Amino acid sequence: MNCEQQMSMLIKVQEMGFVALELNLYLDTHPCDKDALNDFNCAVKLLKKYKQAYEQEFGPLLNFGMSGFAKESWQWIENPWPWEL
Amino acid sequence: MAMGIIEGGEIMWIYQKSLQHPVKVSYPDLKFAKTVITQYGGPDGELGASLRYLNQRYSMPTGQAKALLTDIGTEE
C-alpha cells in the first residue's frame, strides 16, 4: 500500500475536518453569521469529497456500519492505523 | 480522533480512523509519555474536562449552550 499517498489523502480529511469543527464551534455561539454558515457548508462539501476519496482507496474511516457497506474483505482491521503513517 | 456520543441509541461512542493532527508513534519516550498522560487523565486532564462538559450540558438553559457543551465535550 502506498503510505505517502494515504498520508496526503488523510491529511486532507484531517485539515478539512478541523475547519468544519472550528466553524461548528463558532456557529454554536454565532448562529446567524451568514458568512460562517457559507464557509461551513463549503467545508462540509470538501470534507465529504475528501472522505469519499480516502475511503475508496484505503477503507472505512468509521466503524460500526457508519462508513457504509464493506467491500470483499473486512478493511477495518487493515494497517496502518493513523498514528503509524 | 472524534468520539461521538449518541444517546438513546445502541452506539455510545464511535471511533474515526483519523487524527486531528498528524502523529507518528515510532519509539518509546518515557518523558514525553508522562506529559501526554497528565494531559489525558488526572484532575485537570482532557478526559475529566470532556465528561464534565457532557454532564453540565443537561442543566444548560438554552439550545446554544447545550450545543456548545456537547461539541466541546465531544471534541476533547
Backbone of each chain as nested JSON, in Angstrom:
{
  "chains": [
    {"id": "A", "residues": [
      {"number": 1, "name": "MET", "atoms": {"N": [0.846, -1.206, 0.0], "CA": [0.0, 0.0, 0.0], "C": [0.878, 1.251, 0.0]}},
      {"number": 2, "name": "ASN", "atoms": {"N": [0.432, 2.262, -0.755], "CA": [1.199, 3.489, -0.875], "C": [0.981, 4.417, 0.318]}},
      {"number": 3, "name": "CYS", "atoms": {"N": [1.941, 4.398, 1.27], "CA": [1.804, 5.148, 2.519], "C": [1.799, 6.651, 2.311]}},
      {"number": 4, "name": "GLU", "atoms": {"N": [2.616, 7.102, 1.358], "CA": [2.71, 8.544, 1.114], "C": [1.387, 9.091, 0.598]}},
      {"number": 5, "name": "GLN", "atoms": {"N": [0.795, 8.343, -0.316], "CA": [-0.495, 8.762, -0.866], "C": [-1.572, 8.719, 0.208]}},
      {"number": 6, "name": "GLN", "atoms": {"N": [-1.519, 7.667, 1.027], "CA": [-2.505, 7.526, 2.102], "C": [-2.392, 8.689, 3.073]}},
      {"number": 7, "name": "MET", "atoms": {"N": [-1.154, 9.033, 3.426], "CA": [-0.909, 10.151, 4.336], "C": [-1.461, 11.447, 3.768]}},
      {"number": 8, "name": "SER", "atoms": {"N": [-1.175, 11.725, 2.498], "CA": [-1.604, 13.012, 1.938], "C": [-3.123, 13.073, 1.809]}},
      {"number": 9, "name": "MET", "atoms": {"N": [-3.748, 11.927, 1.504], "CA": [-5.211, 11.931, 1.409], "C": [-5.86, 12.048, 2.786]}},
      {"number": 10, "name": "LEU", "atoms": {"N": [-5.221, 11.431, 3.798], "CA": [-5.764, 11.511, 5.156], "C": [-5.596, 12.919, 5.728]}},
      {"number": 11, "name": "ILE", "atoms": {"N": [-4.473, 13.558, 5.384], "CA": [-4.239, 14.925, 5.871], "C": [-5.312, 15.875, 5.35]}},
      {"number": 12, "name": "LYS", "atoms": {"N": [-5.736, 15.659, 4.101], "CA": [-6.816, 16.491, 3.556], "C": [-8.089, 16.321, 4.386]}},
      {"number": 13, "name": "VAL", "atoms": {"N": [-8.398, 15.067, 4.749], "CA": [-9.579, 14.804, 5.583], "C": [-9.418, 15.49, 6.941]}},
      {"number": 14, "name": "GLN", "atoms": {"N": [-8.226, 15.345, 7.54], "CA": [-7.964, 15.929, 8.853], "C": [-8.088, 17.449, 8.815]}},
      {"number": 15, "name": "GLU", "atoms": {"N": [-7.474, 18.054, 7.798], "CA": [-7.489, 19.516, 7.706], "C": [-8.909, 20.044, 7.542]}},
      {"number": 16, "name": "MET", "atoms": {"N": [-9.649, 19.442, 6.623], "CA": [-10.997, 19.943, 6.372], "C": [-11.916, 19.618, 7.543]}},
      {"number": 17, "name": "GLY", "atoms": {"N": [-11.653, 18.496, 8.223], "CA": [-12.409, 18.154, 9.423], "C": [-12.183, 19.19, 10.519]}},
      {"number": 18, "name": "PHE", "atoms": {"N": [-10.95, 19.666, 10.611], "CA": [-10.604, 20.679, 11.609], "C": [-11.316, 22.002, 11.292]}},
      {"number": 19, "name": "VAL", "atoms": {"N": [-11.329, 22.367, 10.0], "CA": [-12.023, 23.594, 9.573], "C": [-13.507, 23.502, 9.923]}},
      {"number": 20, "name": "ALA", "atoms": {"N": [-14.124, 22.365, 9.598], "CA": [-15.557, 22.187, 9.87], "C": [-15.835, 22.221, 11.367]}},
      {"number": 21, "name": "LEU", "atoms": {"N": [-14.958, 21.59, 12.139], "CA": [-15.143, 21.558, 13.599], "C": [-15.079, 22.962, 14.2]}},
      {"number": 22, "name": "GLU", "atoms": {"N": [-14.067, 23.724, 13.808], "CA": [-13.91, 25.075, 14.364], "C": [-15.064, 25.977, 13.952]}},
      {"number": 23, "name": "LEU", "atoms": {"N": [-15.498, 25.876, 12.686], "CA": [-16.644, 26.678, 12.238], "C": [-17.9, 26.266, 12.987]}},
      {"number": 24, "name": "ASN", "atoms": {"N": [-18.037, 24.961, 13.25], "CA": [-19.16, 24.44, 14.026], "C": [-19.209, 25.089, 15.419]}},
      {"number": 25, "name": "LEU", "atoms": {"N": [-18.044, 25.121, 16.088], "CA": [-17.977, 25.719, 17.42], "C": [-18.297, 27.215, 17.36]}},
      {"number": 26, "name": "TYR", "atoms": {"N": [-17.779, 27.893, 16.333], "CA": [-18.063, 29.33, 16.164], "C": [-19.557, 29.549, 15.945]}},
      {"number": 27, "name": "LEU", "atoms": {"N": [-20.16, 28.71, 15.107], "CA": [-21.592, 28.865, 14.793], "C": [-22.481, 28.568, 15.998]}},
      {"number": 28, "name": "ASP", "atoms": {"N": [-21.997, 27.74, 16.918], "CA": [-22.765, 27.479, 18.144], "C": [-23.063, 28.781, 18.892]}},
      {"number": 29, "name": "THR", "atoms": {"N": [-22.089, 29.709, 18.844], "CA": [-22.297, 30.975, 19.559], "C": [-22.599, 32.142, 18.615]}},
      {"number": 30, "name": "HIS", "atoms": {"N": [-22.484, 31.939, 17.305], "CA": [-22.812, 32.976, 16.314], "C": [-23.702, 32.375, 15.229]}},
      {"number": 31, "name": "PRO", "atoms": {"N": [-24.889, 31.868, 15.603], "CA": [-25.694, 31.082, 14.662], "C": [-26.235, 31.868, 13.465]}},
      {"number": 32, "name": "CYS", "atoms": {"N": [-26.206, 33.208, 13.52], "CA": [-26.773, 33.995, 12.415], "C": [-25.707, 34.561, 11.483]}},
      {"number": 33, "name": "ASP", "atoms": {"N": [-24.459, 34.201, 11.678], "CA": [-23.382, 34.697, 10.818], "C": [-23.428, 33.987, 9.465]}},
      {"number": 34, "name": "LYS", "atoms": {"N": [-23.962, 34.705, 8.474], "CA": [-24.173, 34.113, 7.145], "C": [-22.865, 33.679, 6.481]}},
      {"number": 35, "name": "ASP", "atoms": {"N": [-21.821, 34.487, 6.643], "CA": [-20.526, 34.143, 6.05], "C": [-20.002, 32.835, 6.633]}},
      {"number": 36, "name": "ALA", "atoms": {"N": [-20.137, 32.704, 7.961], "CA": [-19.656, 31.489, 8.62], "C": [-20.468, 30.272, 8.175]}},
      {"number": 37, "name": "LEU", "atoms": {"N": [-21.785, 30.482, 8.02], "CA": [-22.639, 29.381, 7.536], "C": [-22.18, 28.921, 6.151]}},
      {"number": 38, "name": "ASN", "atoms": {"N": [-21.89, 29.907, 5.315], "CA": [-21.401, 29.614, 3.97], "C": [-20.093, 28.843, 3.999]}},
      {"number": 39, "name": "ASP", "atoms": {"N": [-19.154, 29.35, 4.813], "CA": [-17.854, 28.7, 4.948], "C": [-18.021, 27.271, 5.46]}},
      {"number": 40, "name": "PHE", "atoms": {"N": [-18.932, 27.12, 6.434], "CA": [-19.169, 25.79, 6.993], "C": [-19.65, 24.828, 5.902]}},
      {"number": 41, "name": "ASN", "atoms": {"N": [-20.616, 25.283, 5.104], "CA": [-21.141, 24.413, 4.053], "C": [-20.09, 24.076, 2.997]}},
      {"number": 42, "name": "CYS", "atoms": {"N": [-19.228, 25.05, 2.688], "CA": [-18.116, 24.782, 1.764], "C": [-17.199, 23.71, 2.346]}},
      {"number": 43, "name": "ALA", "atoms": {"N": [-16.89, 23.839, 3.632], "CA": [-16.01, 22.87, 4.297], "C": [-16.64, 21.483, 4.291]}},
      {"number": 44, "name": "VAL", "atoms": {"N": [-17.945, 21.412, 4.569], "CA": [-18.638, 20.123, 4.602], "C": [-18.599, 19.441, 3.227]}},
      {"number": 45, "name": "LYS", "atoms": {"N": [-18.786, 20.27, 2.2], "CA": [-18.771, 19.748, 0.839], "C": [-17.411, 19.123, 0.513]}},
      {"number": 46, "name": "LEU", "atoms": {"N": [-16.345, 19.871, 0.85], "CA": [-14.991, 19.369, 0.592], "C": [-14.68, 18.158, 1.466]}},
      {"number": 47, "name": "LEU", "atoms": {"N": [-15.098, 18.222, 2.738], "CA": [-14.832, 17.122, 3.66], "C": [-15.454, 15.825, 3.149]}},
      {"number": 48, "name": "LYS", "atoms": {"N": [-16.685, 15.939, 2.661], "CA": [-17.381, 14.772, 2.128], "C": [-16.609, 14.183, 0.947]}},
      {"number": 49, "name": "LYS", "atoms": {"N": [-16.145, 15.093, 0.075], "CA": [-15.395, 14.677, -1.104], "C": [-14.103, 13.973, -0.703]}},
      {"number": 50, "name": "TYR", "atoms": {"N": [-13.364, 14.579, 0.224], "CA": [-12.085, 14.009, 0.652], "C": [-12.278, 12.671, 1.362]}},
      {"number": 51, "name": "LYS", "atoms": {"N": [-13.344, 12.582, 2.175], "CA": [-13.608, 11.329, 2.884], "C": [-13.937, 10.206, 1.913]}},
      {"number": 52, "name": "GLN", "atoms": {"N": [-14.791, 10.535, 0.939], "CA": [-15.166, 9.523, -0.05], "C": [-13.949, 9.03, -0.814]}},
      {"number": 53, "name": "ALA", "atoms": {"N": [-13.102, 9.989, -1.238], "CA": [-11.898, 9.625, -1.996], "C": [-10.989, 8.736, -1.149]}},
      {"number": 54, "name": "TYR", "atoms": {"N": [-10.82, 9.094, 0.13], "CA": [-9.954, 8.319, 1.02], "C": [-10.509, 6.917, 1.248]}},
      {"number": 55, "name": "GLU", "atoms": {"N": [-11.802, 6.846, 1.55], "CA": [-12.406, 5.55, 1.861], "C": [-12.405, 4.612, 0.657]}},
      {"number": 56, "name": "GLN", "atoms": {"N": [-12.551, 5.217, -0.526], "CA": [-12.495, 4.431, -1.766], "C": [-11.156, 3.704, -1.879]}},
      {"number": 57, "name": "GLU", "atoms": {"N": [-10.068, 4.407, -1.506], "CA": [-8.719, 3.846, -1.636], "C": [-8.309, 2.985, -0.447]}},
      {"number": 58, "name": "PHE", "atoms": {"N": [-8.615, 3.479, 0.762], "CA": [-7.981, 2.889, 1.943], "C": [-8.94, 2.308, 2.975]}},
      {"number": 59, "name": "GLY", "atoms": {"N": [-10.207, 2.218, 2.644], "CA": [-11.147, 1.583, 3.566], "C": [-11.844, 2.57, 4.482]}},
      {"number": 60, "name": "PRO", "atoms": {"N": [-12.738, 2.055, 5.326], "CA": [-13.624, 2.909, 6.115], "C": [-12.905, 3.764, 7.159]}},
      {"number": 61, "name": "LEU", "atoms": {"N": [-13.413, 4.994, 7.336], "CA": [-12.918, 5.867, 8.399], "C": [-13.684, 5.624, 9.689]}},
      {"number": 62, "name": "LEU", "atoms": {"N": [-14.919, 5.13, 9.563], "CA": [-15.741, 4.884, 10.743], "C": [-16.081, 3.406, 10.872]}},
      {"number": 63, "name": "ASN", "atoms": {"N": [-16.303, 2.98, 12.122], "CA": [-16.67, 1.587, 12.37], "C": [-18.173, 1.445, 12.596]}},
      {"number": 64, "name": "PHE", "atoms": {"N": [-18.592, 0.284, 12.946], "CA": [-19.987, 0.003, 13.321], "C": [-21.002, 0.354, 12.237]}},
      {"number": 65, "name": "GLY", "atoms": {"N": [-20.582, 0.255, 10.972], "CA": [-21.526, 0.474, 9.879], "C": [-21.726, 1.925, 9.492]}},
      {"number": 66, "name": "MET", "atoms": {"N": [-20.997, 2.834, 10.118], "CA": [-21.217, 4.249, 9.834], "C": [-20.438, 4.747, 8.625]}},
      {"number": 67, "name": "SER", "atoms": {"N": [-19.628, 3.875, 8.021], "CA": [-18.978, 4.222, 6.758], "C": [-19.564, 3.414, 5.602]}},
      {"number": 68, "name": "GLY", "atoms": {"N": [-20.769, 2.904, 5.761], "CA": [-21.427, 2.194, 4.661], "C": [-21.023, 0.732, 4.553]}},
      {"number": 69, "name": "PHE", "atoms": {"N": [-21.264, 0.168, 3.386], "CA": [-21.057, -1.264, 3.169], "C": [-19.58, -1.642, 3.144]}},
      {"number": 70, "name": "ALA", "atoms": {"N": [-19.299, -2.884, 3.528], "CA": [-17.953, -3.43, 3.418], "C": [-17.717, -3.904, 1.988]}},
      {"number": 71, "name": "LYS", "atoms": {"N": [-16.447, -3.911, 1.587], "CA": [-16.115, -4.477, 0.274], "C": [-15.922, -5.989, 0.412]}},
      {"number": 72, "name": "GLU", "atoms": {"N": [-15.116, -6.589, -0.5], "CA": [-14.963, -8.053, -0.487], "C": [-14.294, -8.533, 0.798]}},
      {"number": 73, "name": "SER", "atoms": {"N": [-13.386, -7.679, 1.342], "CA": [-12.709, -8.068, 2.577], "C": [-13.009, -7.049, 3.677]}},
      {"number": 74, "name": "TRP", "atoms": {"N": [-12.724, -7.451, 4.923], "CA": [-13.007, -6.592, 6.085], "C": [-11.84, -5.631, 6.288]}},
      {"number": 75, "name": "GLN", "atoms": {"N": [-11.961, -4.41, 5.72], "CA": [-10.825, -3.487, 5.676], "C": [-10.555, -2.737, 6.978]}},
      {"number": 76, "name": "TRP", "atoms": {"N": [-11.52, -2.797, 7.91], "CA": [-11.352, -2.027, 9.159], "C": [-10.079, -2.418, 9.909]}},
      {"number": 77, "name": "ILE", "atoms": {"N": [-9.712, -3.699, 9.799], "CA": [-8.555, -4.203, 10.557], "C": [-7.223, -3.986, 9.849]}},
      {"number": 78, "name": "GLU", "atoms": {"N": [-7.272, -3.329, 8.695], "CA": [-6.033, -3.18, 7.928], "C": [-5.103, -2.121, 8.527]}},
      {"number": 79, "name": "ASN", "atoms": {"N": [-3.811, -2.425, 8.526], "CA": [-2.772, -1.445, 8.851], "C": [-2.527, -0.567, 7.623]}},
      {"number": 80, "name": "PRO", "atoms": {"N": [-1.916, 0.592, 7.761], "CA": [-1.521, 1.234, 9.007], "C": [-2.667, 1.986, 9.655]}},
      {"number": 81, "name": "TRP", "atoms": {"N": [-2.596, 2.091, 10.981], "CA": [-3.533, 2.952, 11.703], "C": [-2.989, 4.375, 11.661]}},
      {"number": 82, "name": "PRO", "atoms": {"N": [-3.844, 5.369, 11.925], "CA": [-3.439, 6.754, 11.666], "C": [-2.164, 7.208, 12.378]}},
      {"number": 83, "name": "TRP", "atoms": {"N": [-1.851, 6.615, 13.51], "CA": [-0.628, 7.026, 14.228], "C": [0.602, 6.289, 13.711]}},
      {"number": 84, "name": "GLU", "atoms": {"N": [0.403, 5.435, 12.709], "CA": [1.534, 4.673, 12.152], "C": [1.969, 5.192, 10.784]}},
      {"number": 85, "name": "LEU", "atoms": {"N": [1.24, 6.169, 10.266], "CA": [1.547, 6.67, 8.919], "C": [2.804, 7.547, 8.895]}}
    ]},
    {"id": "B", "residues": [
      {"number": 1, "name": "MET", "atoms": {"N": [-9.298, 9.895, 16.549], "CA": [-9.946, 11.161, 16.887], "C": [-11.461, 11.008, 16.828]}},
      {"number": 2, "name": "ALA", "atoms": {"N": [-12.138, 11.987, 17.393], "CA": [-13.585, 12.131, 17.261], "C": [-14.38, 11.033, 17.93]}},
      {"number": 3, "name": "MET", "atoms": {"N": [-14.742, 11.303, 19.14], "CA": [-15.649, 10.429, 19.825], "C": [-17.023, 11.061, 19.788]}},
      {"number": 4, "name": "GLY", "atoms": {"N": [-17.96, 10.434, 19.15], "CA": [-19.303, 10.992, 19.075], "C": [-20.219, 10.219, 19.995]}},
      {"number": 5, "name": "ILE", "atoms": {"N": [-20.893, 10.923, 20.856], "CA": [-21.793, 10.253, 21.78], "C": [-23.2, 10.285, 21.203]}},
      {"number": 6, "name": "ILE", "atoms": {"N": [-23.8, 9.144, 21.05], "CA": [-25.169, 9.078, 20.561], "C": [-26.038, 8.53, 21.681]}},
      {"number": 7, "name": "GLU", "atoms": {"N": [-26.891, 9.393, 22.21], "CA": [-27.697, 8.971, 23.346], "C": [-28.921, 8.187, 22.877]}},
      {"number": 8, "name": "GLY", "atoms": {"N": [-29.353, 7.273, 23.688], "CA": [-30.582, 6.55, 23.382], "C": [-30.402, 5.479, 22.335]}},
      {"number": 9, "name": "GLY", "atoms": {"N": [-29.374, 5.571, 21.529], "CA": [-29.102, 4.555, 20.514], "C": [-28.242, 3.461, 21.083]}},
      {"number": 10, "name": "GLU", "atoms": {"N": [-27.851, 2.526, 20.258], "CA": [-27.018, 1.44, 20.752], "C": [-25.554, 1.849, 20.827]}},
      {"number": 11, "name": "ILE", "atoms": {"N": [-25.172, 2.879, 20.054], "CA": [-23.778, 3.267, 19.999], "C": [-23.484, 4.361, 21.001]}},
      {"number": 12, "name": "MET", "atoms": {"N": [-22.562, 4.105, 21.935], "CA": [-22.199, 5.107, 22.933], "C": [-21.101, 6.015, 22.411]}},
      {"number": 13, "name": "TRP", "atoms": {"N": [-20.163, 5.445, 21.692], "CA": [-19.197, 6.303, 21.021], "C": [-18.65, 5.605, 19.784]}},
      {"number": 14, "name": "ILE", "atoms": {"N": [-18.207, 6.412, 18.831], "CA": [-17.62, 5.831, 17.629], "C": [-16.193, 6.34, 17.476]}},
      {"number": 15, "name": "TYR", "atoms": {"N": [-15.392, 5.544, 16.771], "CA": [-14.016, 5.93, 16.523], "C": [-13.843, 6.256, 15.057]}},
      {"number": 16, "name": "GLN", "atoms": {"N": [-13.174, 7.361, 14.78], "CA": [-12.835, 7.668, 13.394], "C": [-11.362, 7.378, 13.175]}},
      {"number": 17, "name": "LYS", "atoms": {"N": [-11.072, 6.584, 12.126], "CA": [-9.707, 6.144, 11.854], "C": [-8.89, 7.286, 11.252]}},
      {"number": 18, "name": "SER", "atoms": {"N": [-8.741, 8.339, 12.016], "CA": [-8.038, 9.539, 11.582], "C": [-7.684, 10.341, 12.828]}},
      {"number": 19, "name": "LEU", "atoms": {"N": [-6.764, 11.29, 12.692], "CA": [-6.365, 12.095, 13.841], "C": [-6.659, 13.561, 13.575]}},
      {"number": 20, "name": "GLN", "atoms": {"N": [-6.703, 14.38, 14.657], "CA": [-6.933, 15.806, 14.45], "C": [-5.643, 16.465, 13.954]}},
      {"number": 21, "name": "HIS", "atoms": {"N": [-4.526, 15.894, 14.341], "CA": [-3.228, 16.416, 13.927], "C": [-2.334, 15.211, 13.624]}},
      {"number": 22, "name": "PRO", "atoms": {"N": [-1.513, 15.287, 12.569], "CA": [-0.669, 14.127, 12.25], "C": [0.253, 13.74, 13.405]}},
      {"number": 23, "name": "VAL", "atoms": {"N": [0.328, 12.457, 13.671], "CA": [1.156, 11.928, 14.752], "C": [1.831, 10.666, 14.255]}},
      {"number": 24, "name": "LYS", "atoms": {"N": [3.1, 10.496, 14.618], "CA": [3.739, 9.221, 14.322], "C": [4.344, 8.659, 15.595]}},
      {"number": 25, "name": "VAL", "atoms": {"N": [3.8, 7.526, 16.037], "CA": [4.338, 6.848, 17.215], "C": [5.44, 5.927, 16.741]}},
      {"number": 26, "name": "SER", "atoms": {"N": [6.696, 6.266, 17.05], "CA": [7.792, 5.482, 16.471], "C": [8.675, 4.803, 17.5]}},
      {"number": 27, "name": "TYR", "atoms": {"N": [8.885, 5.435, 18.674], "CA": [9.762, 4.79, 19.666], "C": [9.297, 5.175, 21.077]}},
      {"number": 28, "name": "PRO", "atoms": {"N": [9.628, 4.365, 22.103], "CA": [9.21, 4.678, 23.468], "C": [9.929, 5.933, 23.974]}},
      {"number": 29, "name": "ASP", "atoms": {"N": [9.176, 6.832, 24.589], "CA": [9.746, 8.074, 25.099], "C": [9.054, 8.366, 26.437]}},
      {"number": 30, "name": "LEU", "atoms": {"N": [9.693, 7.921, 27.514], "CA": [9.062, 7.942, 28.834], "C": [8.703, 9.357, 29.282]}},
      {"number": 31, "name": "LYS", "atoms": {"N": [9.6, 10.296, 29.02], "CA": [9.391, 11.674, 29.455], "C": [8.175, 12.276, 28.738]}},
      {"number": 32, "name": "PHE", "atoms": {"N": [8.127, 12.043, 27.431], "CA": [7.007, 12.585, 26.659], "C": [5.711, 11.877, 27.047]}},
      {"number": 33, "name": "ALA", "atoms": {"N": [5.814, 10.571, 27.292], "CA": [4.632, 9.791, 27.691], "C": [4.026, 10.347, 28.972]}},
      {"number": 34, "name": "LYS", "atoms": {"N": [4.893, 10.75, 29.873], "CA": [4.446, 11.316, 31.151], "C": [3.647, 12.602, 30.911]}},
      {"number": 35, "name": "THR", "atoms": {"N": [4.158, 13.431, 30.018], "CA": [3.447, 14.671, 29.67], "C": [2.089, 14.368, 29.065]}},
      {"number": 36, "name": "VAL", "atoms": {"N": [2.078, 13.441, 28.111], "CA": [0.839, 13.102, 27.422], "C": [-0.199, 12.562, 28.397]}},
      {"number": 37, "name": "ILE", "atoms": {"N": [0.231, 11.673, 29.282], "CA": [-0.712, 11.014, 30.179], "C": [-1.287, 12.002, 31.201]}},
      {"number": 38, "name": "THR", "atoms": {"N": [-0.488, 13.017, 31.591], "CA": [-1.05, 14.012, 32.513], "C": [-2.03, 14.941, 31.794]}},
      {"number": 39, "name": "GLN", "atoms": {"N": [-1.851, 15.103, 30.499], "CA": [-2.833, 15.879, 29.721], "C": [-4.138, 15.1, 29.576]}},
      {"number": 40, "name": "TYR", "atoms": {"N": [-4.016, 13.807, 29.358], "CA": [-5.179, 12.914, 29.194], "C": [-6.005, 12.813, 30.472]}},
      {"number": 41, "name": "GLY", "atoms": {"N": [-5.297, 12.364, 31.528], "CA": [-6.004, 11.966, 32.747], "C": [-5.765, 12.914, 33.909]}},
      {"number": 42, "name": "GLY", "atoms": {"N": [-6.041, 12.458, 35.114], "CA": [-5.843, 13.287, 36.294], "C": [-6.927, 14.345, 36.432]}},
      {"number": 43, "name": "PRO", "atoms": {"N": [-6.868, 15.118, 37.531], "CA": [-7.939, 16.083, 37.819], "C": [-8.066, 17.189, 36.778]}},
      {"number": 44, "name": "ASP", "atoms": {"N": [-6.97, 17.541, 36.106], "CA": [-7.041, 18.621, 35.113], "C": [-6.904, 18.103, 33.685]}},
      {"number": 45, "name": "GLY", "atoms": {"N": [-7.154, 16.8, 33.499], "CA": [-6.975, 16.194, 32.183], "C": [-8.143, 16.428, 31.239]}},
      {"number": 46, "name": "GLU", "atoms": {"N": [-7.891, 16.118, 29.971], "CA": [-8.907, 16.275, 28.929], "C": [-10.111, 15.362, 29.168]}},
      {"number": 47, "name": "LEU", "atoms": {"N": [-9.826, 14.163, 29.626], "CA": [-10.903, 13.191, 29.83], "C": [-11.905, 13.69, 30.86]}},
      {"number": 48, "name": "GLY", "atoms": {"N": [-11.376, 14.164, 31.991], "CA": [-12.242, 14.704, 33.036], "C": [-13.015, 15.913, 32.545]}},
      {"number": 49, "name": "ALA", "atoms": {"N": [-12.318, 16.791, 31.809], "CA": [-12.957, 18.002, 31.294], "C": [-14.094, 17.643, 30.342]}},
      {"number": 50, "name": "SER", "atoms": {"N": [-13.829, 16.704, 29.439], "CA": [-14.862, 16.369, 28.45], "C": [-16.091, 15.77, 29.129]}},
      {"number": 51, "name": "LEU", "atoms": {"N": [-15.869, 14.916, 30.146], "CA": [-17.013, 14.334, 30.85], "C": [-17.774, 15.399, 31.627]}},
      {"number": 52, "name": "ARG", "atoms": {"N": [-17.034, 16.378, 32.174], "CA": [-17.708, 17.477, 32.872], "C": [-18.595, 18.263, 31.917]}},
      {"number": 53, "name": "TYR", "atoms": {"N": [-18.062, 18.611, 30.741], "CA": [-18.875, 19.331, 29.755], "C": [-20.123, 18.521, 29.389]}},
      {"number": 54, "name": "LEU", "atoms": {"N": [-19.93, 17.232, 29.145], "CA": [-21.047, 16.405, 28.672], "C": [-22.107, 16.196, 29.759]}},
      {"number": 55, "name": "ASN", "atoms": {"N": [-21.734, 16.403, 31.021], "CA": [-22.735, 16.33, 32.092], "C": [-23.355, 17.694, 32.382]}},
      {"number": 56, "name": "GLN", "atoms": {"N": [-22.517, 18.739, 32.289], "CA": [-23.024, 20.094, 32.544], "C": [-24.08, 20.507, 31.531]}},
      {"number": 57, "name": "ARG", "atoms": {"N": [-23.999, 19.96, 30.321], "CA": [-24.921, 20.401, 29.264], "C": [-26.383, 20.115, 29.614]}},
      {"number": 58, "name": "TYR", "atoms": {"N": [-26.626, 19.124, 30.463], "CA": [-28.016, 18.766, 30.788], "C": [-28.73, 19.879, 31.543]}},
      {"number": 59, "name": "SER", "atoms": {"N": [-27.967, 20.716, 32.254], "CA": [-28.62, 21.779, 33.026], "C": [-28.507, 23.146, 32.351]}},
      {"number": 60, "name": "MET", "atoms": {"N": [-28.076, 23.162, 31.099], "CA": [-27.983, 24.444, 30.394], "C": [-29.366, 24.922, 29.956]}},
      {"number": 61, "name": "PRO", "atoms": {"N": [-29.634, 26.218, 30.101], "CA": [-30.978, 26.723, 29.796], "C": [-31.261, 26.902, 28.307]}},
      {"number": 62, "name": "THR", "atoms": {"N": [-30.246, 27.099, 27.477], "CA": [-30.502, 27.371, 26.051], "C": [-29.947, 26.274, 25.16]}},
      {"number": 63, "name": "GLY", "atoms": {"N": [-30.543, 26.167, 23.975], "CA": [-30.073, 25.214, 22.973], "C": [-28.633, 25.494, 22.591]}},
      {"number": 64, "name": "GLN", "atoms": {"N": [-28.315, 26.782, 22.509], "CA": [-26.957, 27.196, 22.154], "C": [-25.933, 26.643, 23.132]}},
      {"number": 65, "name": "ALA", "atoms": {"N": [-26.219, 26.789, 24.418], "CA": [-25.291, 26.327, 25.449], "C": [-25.2, 24.798, 25.455]}},
      {"number": 66, "name": "LYS", "atoms": {"N": [-26.354, 24.142, 25.251], "CA": [-26.345, 22.675, 25.189], "C": [-25.485, 22.196, 24.02]}},
      {"number": 67, "name": "ALA", "atoms": {"N": [-25.635, 22.875, 22.879], "CA": [-24.87, 22.501, 21.682], "C": [-23.379, 22.703, 21.909]}},
      {"number": 68, "name": "LEU", "atoms": {"N": [-23.033, 23.862, 22.47], "CA": [-21.617, 24.185, 22.66], "C": [-20.939, 23.179, 23.586]}},
      {"number": 69, "name": "LEU", "atoms": {"N": [-21.593, 22.857, 24.702], "CA": [-21.001, 21.898, 25.641], "C": [-20.941, 20.495, 25.035]}},
      {"number": 70, "name": "THR", "atoms": {"N": [-21.961, 20.143, 24.257], "CA": [-21.939, 18.853, 23.551], "C": [-20.74, 18.794, 22.607]}},
      {"number": 71, "name": "ASP", "atoms": {"N": [-20.537, 19.865, 21.85], "CA": [-19.487, 19.872, 20.831], "C": [-18.091, 19.932, 21.438]}},
      {"number": 72, "name": "ILE", "atoms": {"N": [-17.911, 20.762, 22.449], "CA": [-16.593, 20.849, 23.084], "C": [-16.272, 19.552, 23.823]}},
      {"number": 73, "name": "GLY", "atoms": {"N": [-17.278, 19.026, 24.529], "CA": [-17.082, 17.766, 25.247], "C": [-16.741, 16.624, 24.302]}},
      {"number": 74, "name": "THR", "atoms": {"N": [-17.369, 16.608, 23.141], "CA": [-17.093, 15.564, 22.154], "C": [-15.711, 15.749, 21.537]}},
      {"number": 75, "name": "GLU", "atoms": {"N": [-15.374, 16.981, 21.246], "CA": [-14.075, 17.263, 20.637], "C": [-12.934, 16.844, 21.551]}},
      {"number": 76, "name": "GLU", "atoms": {"N": [-13.05, 17.181, 22.847], "CA": [-11.967, 16.861, 23.77], "C": [-11.839, 15.366, 23.931]}}
    ]}
  ]
}
